[in-house]
Amino acid sequence: MMPTTSATRVTLRAEDIGKAFMSGKVRTPVLDGLSLSVRAGELTLISGPSGCGKSTLLAILSGLQRVDTGRVFALDQRLDDLDPRALERFRLLHTGFVFQGFNLFPALTAREQVELPLHYLGVPRREARERAARSLEEVGLAHRMALRPAELSGGEKQRVAIARALSKEPALLFADEPTSALDAASGQIVIDMLHRIARVHGTTVLCVSHDPRLIGHADRVLSMEDGRILNDRRETTPGVPTEGLVP
Ligand SMILES: Nc1ncnc2c1ncn2[C@@H]1O[C@H](COP(=O)(O)OP(=O)(O)OP(=O)(O)O)[C@@H](O)[C@H]1O
């Protein structure tokens, strides 16, 4: 039986999934009979060498890509047989994303970047402004709200991207190489922030990275190689404080 308490609840599940890409007549298998479960309230890190299939796995678990074989469940919803509109709706309502390249709009202020997805969700303008401000405060950027990406450091840009994901209050937060464009200190702030979000909000945070420095900052590390999970271990680092998100 699946555990149901919020601390141990399984929120993402892949069962025997397979995925290959075709390039002309050449078929490249990427995932091969992979199964895993990911729990709420934890930062789970998927590590492994370049090209082993980490981003593909993340894209599948978040509903951005389809599997060829196997089944995918997110928040008890089966994703692999949802039609494209239902899948898009699921992503809009329940998922947040943080990418390596920040994906910010050059012309928008930090606050406007965070407000934008709330408009798509139909949140009234005033409430969107307040929620955006709260999320930016939570990542320590209250004093940077009116600045545009060109005026922010790399670490600050990534924190805006985290605030943007956080303001939707998603149950599932996905991060693809969120620290690889950052120096060591900024990268550490970002990963610790993702860790605290999991603890404070009970969010399922799934992060893929080939950066070995992140390993000690996760609750659980899944090591991938050649489309399979070779190792699944729980880290025993001291708990991250839960009072605030500001480093
Ligand atoms: N859309 C695509 N079309 C064709 N091949 C693809 C596509 N996406 C990924 N691949 C191939 O699948 C394999 C796994 O790619 P993936 O991006 O999942 O690996 P990764 O572990 O995330 O790598 P990295 O750490 O370099 O980002 C690679 O060989 C890649 O070239």
The ligand as an ORCA input file, in Angstrom:
! r2SCAN-3c Opt
* xyz 0 1
  N      14.723     15.308    -28.424
  C      15.726     14.450    -28.570
  N      15.984     13.876    -29.775
  C      16.980     13.002    -29.929
  N      17.806     12.590    -28.943
  C      17.612     13.123    -27.723
  C      16.581     14.073    -27.470
  N      16.623     14.427    -26.151
  C      17.644     13.741    -25.618
  N      18.234     12.950    -26.553
  C      19.359     12.036    -26.322
  O      19.034     11.228    -25.203
  C      20.189     11.015    -24.379
  C      19.890     11.451    -22.954
  O      19.704     12.866    -22.932
  P      19.365     13.654    -21.581
  O      19.315     15.102    -21.939
  O      18.176     13.042    -20.959
  O      20.640     13.309    -20.698
  P      21.197     14.045    -19.394
  O      21.642     12.965    -18.486
  O      20.180     14.996    -18.876
  O      22.434     14.820    -19.967
  P      23.076     16.253    -19.507
  O      23.580     16.054    -18.111
  O      24.173     16.460    -20.509
  O      21.984     17.265    -19.609
  C      21.325     11.755    -25.045
  O      22.061     10.841    -25.808
  C      20.633     12.764    -25.925
  O      21.403     13.067    -27.049
*
